[in-house]
Amino acid sequence: MIRFWPIAFAMFAAILPAQAQERLNVVASFSILGDFVRNVGGNSVQVTVLVGPDSDAHVYAPTPSDAKKVADSKLVFVNGLGFEGWLPRLVKSAGAKASVVTATTGIAPLKLGSEADPHAWQSVANAKIYVANIRDALVAAAPADAEGFTSRAQAYLANLDALEREVRDGVATIPEGRRKVISTHNAFGYFAAAYGVEFIAPVGVSTESEASARDVARIITQVRAAKIPAVFLENISDPRLMGRISAETGARVGGTLYSDSLTGEKGDSPTYIAMVRHNIKALTSALSP
């Protein structure tokens, strides 16, 4: 019997790489979407995120290595609604045969100016639609793992249900007249529509350029006139502007609201659920009397 052990070991070793390769290779366009895919895919899926933590998908410039990642994938998960304007060119240049999955399918888009507002994940109810779309795409791509995808999605959706309750309970603690903030990035339209907190953009200021003294004066007038209780920073905005406005109006600086990306693992918002919890805690803390 002993002489057969080397043969058996060799056969076992040969099987291991094949099993490792059975993981489904997928790409997610940005960090929040990647977190959704990982929660549903589990160990059955290898997820590559193109626009990582603390990065802005709006202005991302793809690299040659991104083309290879797309070419090697079975599925490419995208937000859609115009969020990743650079992605169709990337998929085409990669010559990829991967299926492109739009995670916002089935969501009624809000308007951001004359275009669709792509930040649909800011409503937890919408996040559940993302997760359902991801589950269905993974099941179709790897039917043998359907049970795992379905059970993980169900567990994650239950966590999102609990998160939705947390957000609504948090907003309920804020007096109705104080549910308004000023923020430099117009990414919270879905949150505002779902939960009744008004996000007001600073007058005459672009997130792409430094505010002038005249800009700051207009914003100070705006904050005073609208009696805005708090101003917020976020991970892709200039904190100096907000600090100056706060100093001259008495409005609270509420810290950072995360909008378009997660943080690294050691940051405040390494997952979608952590991001939403961070944001609602920051809002309730700043807006409560």
N, C-alpha and C positions, 0 to 999 in steps of 0.2 A: 504493500500500500504506500509506503514512504516514497518509493521512486516516482509515484504519480503526482506528488505535491508540486514539483517545479512546473509541470504541465498545467495543473489547475491554477497555480499562481499566475502563470503567464496569460492564461485565458481571462482571469479576473482583471489583470492589469490592462488587458486590451479592451475590456468592456468599459472601464472607467472614463477614458476620454470621450467615448461615444455618448455616455450618459451626460457628461458635462456639456456636450455640444447640443443637447436636447433643449437647453434653455432658449427661450424665444428672444431673439435680438430685436429690440425696438428702440426708437429714438423719440424723445419728447423735446419740444421746441424750447421750453423754459422751465425754471425750477419748480414752480407751483404745479404745473402739469406733470412734471416728473414725479412729484410726491404722490399725486393721485395714482399714477400708473404703478408705482412701487407698492402702494397699499393694496391694490387689486391683484397685481401680478405675483407678488411674493417671490419665492425662490425659483419659480418657474420662468421668470422673465429677467433678462439682462437689460437694464434701462440705461441709455446714454442720454444725457441732457446737453443740449447745445448751448443755451444761455444759462450759465450757472448762477449761484447765489450772488446777491448784491450787484447784479448786472441788469442792464436795461435792454429788453428785447426790442423795444421800439427802434433803437438806433444800432442794433447789432450788425456787425460786418462778418459774414461767414468766412471761414478759412478753408484751405485745401483739405485739412484733416477732417473738417465737418462733412465735406463731400464724401469722403471714404466711410465715415460713420453712417451716413444715409444709405450709401451703396450697399453696405453690409447688413442693413436692417430688413426685417420683414414688415414692420409697421412703422409709420412716422405719425406720431400724435401731434396735432397742432391745435391752437386755440381757435383760429379763424377770426372772422369779423374784422379783418384787416390788421390784426395785431402783428403778424409776422410778414410784412411786405416783401422781405428778402427771401422767404422760404421757397416759393414756387421756382425761382431761378436756381436755387441750390439743388432742389430735387431734380430739375431738368439737367443741370450740369453734371450731377452725379450719375446720370443714366440709370437711376434706380428703378427697380421693379417693385419696390415696396409700396404697399397700400397706404395712402394718406388718410388718416382718420381725423375728422374735425370734431373736437370734443364738445363744441357748443351747439351741435345739431339739436334742434328742438327747443332752443332757448329763444324767446322773443327779445330781440335786441332793442336796447334804448338808443337814443340819438346822442351823439357828442358833436355838436355843431351840425354840419350837413351829412356827417357819416355815422356809421354804427359805432357805438361805444363797445370796445372789445373786452372791457374789464368785468366780464359777467361773473367771474368767480367771487366777487365781493359780496354776493348774496349766497348764503349757505344753501338755500333751496336750489340755486343754480348749480352749485358745486355737486349736489347729488345727481344732477343730470349729466354733468361731466363724468362722474363715476359710473353711471349706468352705461353711457356710451363706450367708455373704456372697457368695461366688463364685456359688453357684447362684441366688441372688436377682437378682444383677446380670445374669447370663446370660439369665434369664427376662425381665427388664425391657428389655434391649437386646441381642437375639440377634445383631445385626450386629457387636457388639464381643466376642462370646463367646470368640474365639480369644485376644484380649488379656487378658481377665479370667482365662481358664484358665491361660495361661502365667505371668502375674504371680502368681496364687495358688500355682502349683507352685513358683515360685522362693522365694516367701515361706515356704511350708511347709517347704522345705528349710532355710531359715534358722532356723525354729522347731525343726526336728529337731536342728540343731547347738546351739541354745540349751538344749534339754532335756538334751543330753549335758553341757554346761557346768555346769548346775545340779546334776546327779547327781554329777559329778566333784567339784564344790565341797563338797557335803554329805559325800562320802566322806572328805574330809580332816579332818572334825570328829569327834573321839572320840564314840562313841555315847552315853556318859553325859553329854556336854555339849550335846546337841542339844535344848536347851530355853531359851526366852527368855520374858520378860514384856513384854507390849505392851498399850497402852491401847485399841487398836481391834481388835475381833474380826473381822478381814477375811482372815485367813490360813488358814482351815480347809482349803481345797482344797490349798494349798501344804503344810500339815502332813500331810494324808492322802497326798499324792503323794510327798513327799520325806523324811518321817520326822523333821521338826523340830517339836517341841512348842511351841505358842504358848499361853501362860498369861495369862489376864486378871487384872489386879490386883483383889484382893478388895475388894468394897464401894465401887468407884469407877465413876462414870458419866463418859463422855467429854463429857457435856453440862453438868456442874457441877464447880466447883472442889473438890478434895479437902480434907477437914478434917484437923486434926492427928490425930484418931482413925483416919481412913482411912489416912493415911500410916504410922501405927504398925502397923496390920494388915498393910499391904503389906510393910513391912520384916520383920515376923515371917514372912510368906509366903516372901519371897525367901530368907531364911536357912534356913527349914525345908526348902524344896525344893531348896536349893543351886543356885539359878538363876544361871548364869554372867554373863548380860547382860540389860540392859533397853534397850528401843528406843523411840525417838520416831518420829513420822511426820507427814506434812504437814497433818493435821487434828487433831492432839493438842497439849495444853499441855506444852511442854518443861520447865517449872519443876518439875512433879511428879516426872518421871523423874530429873531432876538431883538432887533431894533424896534420893530413894530410893537412888540410886547412891552418894551421898556417905556414907550411913549403913550401907551393906551391903558396899561394896567390889565390887559387881557392876559390870561395865563398861557404860558408856553406848555403845551401838553406833551411834549416829548416827540417821539417818532411814531408815525403811522406807516406801516408797511403796505405797499400797494401792488407793485408789479413783480416783485421777486421775494424769495425767502432769503434768510441770512445763512451763513455757515453754521455748522453744527454747534459751535460755542456761542452763537448769537442769540438774540431775543426770539427769533422766529424761524427755527430750522425746519419746521413743517407747516403745512397749511393750517392745521388745527391750532398750533402754537401761535401762528400769525394772527388768526382771528381773535384768539383769547387775548393776545397782547394788545391788539387794537381796541377791543371793547373795554379792557381795563384802563387803557390810556384815556379813552373818551369819557368813561364814567368818572374817573378821578378828576379830570380837568373841568368837566361841565357840571358836576354836582356843586350845590351852593357851599 
